[in-house]
Amino acid sequence: MQGLALGRFWTVPNMLSLSRIALLPPWWLAMSSSDRFWWNVGGAMVAYAILSDVLDGWIARRFNQSSGWGHILDPVGDKLGGAVVGLFCVMHREMGWLPLVLVLGRDAVLMIGGLLMAKRTKAIPGSINLGRVAALLWGITLMLYAFDWQPQGQNLLWPAVGVYLAAGVVYVISRLRFALASSK
């Protein structure tokens, strides 16, 4: 668990997180095209986003560039990316609204709770393994929908949402335990 001090902003990991956010509008435009070339460009952007998401954490740890900013920018970038891709899938790929609303609602609850906890405990909550698995499943589901690979996306949709919500419950329980332990 990282202390609340934000530290350096202009680090390589933070720039990678910001670059993922900056790619969201061009990704939307590429994927909105009916031309397969632009879908390939969108696929390359997804590959970059995944690789940079893995690399930013590794670089932060390996080269001592970890910061409070990174603990904020990385998950915000991930959540914003998921929201944009999810909205694209609802609007262009016939994914229903309910799964997206459930996932975004869970994320909003965790982000608000995390901010309140950080204010109270001066610590930024870290991730858990089930949360990583849930994010991976949700990300795969979104990509299956975005690239219109059906019925695979439809088959994974509700299991992914279920794991995502279950991870949210585990996060809430672990955060409450931490908050109670730190108040003693």
N, C-alpha and C positions, 0 to 999 in steps of 0.2 A: 504494500500500500504506500503510495507516494504522498509526501507531505503536500500541503496546499500551495506552497510557494510555486509560482508559475515559471520562474526561471527564464532562460533564453527562449526567444521566439524564432529567430532566424537560424534554424538548424536544418540539416538535410532531411531528417524524418518529418519535421513540420512542413517543409516545402513539398515533400511527397504527398502528405495528407491534403494540403491545399491544392495540389495539382489534380488530385482525384475529384475534388469538388469542382474545379474549373472545367473538367472534362464533361460534366453532366449535360450542359446545353448542347455541345457538339454531338454527344452521344445520342441525345434525343432526336436531333435533326437527321443524323445518319440512319438511325433505326426507323424513322418515319418514312424513309424512301422505299419505293417498291423495287429499286435497283439492288441486285445482289452485291454489287461492288460496295455500296455504302453499308450494307449489312456486314460485309467483311471488315470495313473500317470500324464499324461499331464493335465487332468482335475483337479487333485489335485493341480498342480502347478498354474493353472488359479485361482482356489479358493484362494490359498495363495496370489497370486498377487492382487486380488481384496480386500481381507481382509486387507492385509498390506498397500494397497493404502489408504483405509479408516482410518486405525489405525494411520498411520504416521502423518496425519494432526491433528487428535484428540490428540495424545500424544504430538505433538509439542505445541499445544495451552494449553492443560491441565497442562503440566509439565514445561511450559516456556522453551521449547527446540526449539522454532522457530528460524530460522537463514536464512540469505541470501543464504547459501548453499542449504538449504532445498527448498527455492523458485526456485532454479535452478535445483537441482537433481530430485525432484518429477516430474515436467513437462517433463524434458529430459527423465527420465525413462519411463514415460507414452508414449511419442512420439516414443522413440526407440522401446518400446514394440509393439506399434501399427504398426510401420514400419516392424518389423520382422514378426509379425503374418500376416500382410497384404501380405508381400512377400511370405510367406509360402502358403497362400491361392491362390495367383496367380500361384505359381509353382506346387502346389499339389492338389488344390481343384477347379480348373476351374473358378476362379474369374478373370474377365478381368483386364487388366492393367490400363485402363482409370480411374476407380474409385480410385485406389491406387495412381496414379499420381496426381489426383486432390487433394486428401487429403494430400499427402506429400508436394505438392506444396503450399497448404494453410498453412501447418505447417511451412514450410521453410520461407515463407513471414512473418508470425507472429513472428517467432523466430528472424529473422534478424531485423525486425522492433522493436521488444522488446529490443534487444541488443543495437540498435542505440538510442532508447528512454532512456534506462537505463544509457547509457553513457552521454546523454545530460541532463537528469532530475535528475540523481542520485536516481532513484526509479525503482523497479522491478514491472512491471505490474502484477496485480492480475487477477484471473479468473472471469468470469461472469456466471450467471445462464444458459443462452442459450448455452454457451460453455460446461458446465457440461452435459446438456441434449444431446448435439451433440456428446460428447465423449462417453456417455453411449450408445446411439444408434449405433455409429460406433463400439464400443466394442462388443455389442451384435451381430451385423452383422458379425464381424470377427469370433466370437466364433461359430456362426451358420455355417459359411463356414468351419472353421478349423475342426469341428467335423462332417462335411459333412451332416448337417441337412438341406436338401433341400426338397421343394422349399422355406422354410422359409427364408433362407439367401438371396436367389435371390429376394424374395418379399420385403425385407427390404433394400436391397442394395442402390437403388437410392434415396429413401426417406432419408436414413441415410446420404448419401453424400450431398444431398441438404441442410439438416439442418446443417451439418458440415460447408459447404461453407457459408451459411447464417450467422452462428455464427462468421465466419471469417470476414465477412463484418462488423458486429456489433463491433467486436474487433477493427478493423482498425479505424472505426469512433470514438469509445470511446477513443482510444489512441491518435488520432489526436486532439480531443478536449482537452484531458489532456495536451498534449504537447503545444498546443496553450495557454491554461490557465496558464501553468507554465512559459511560456516565457514572460508573461506580468509583 
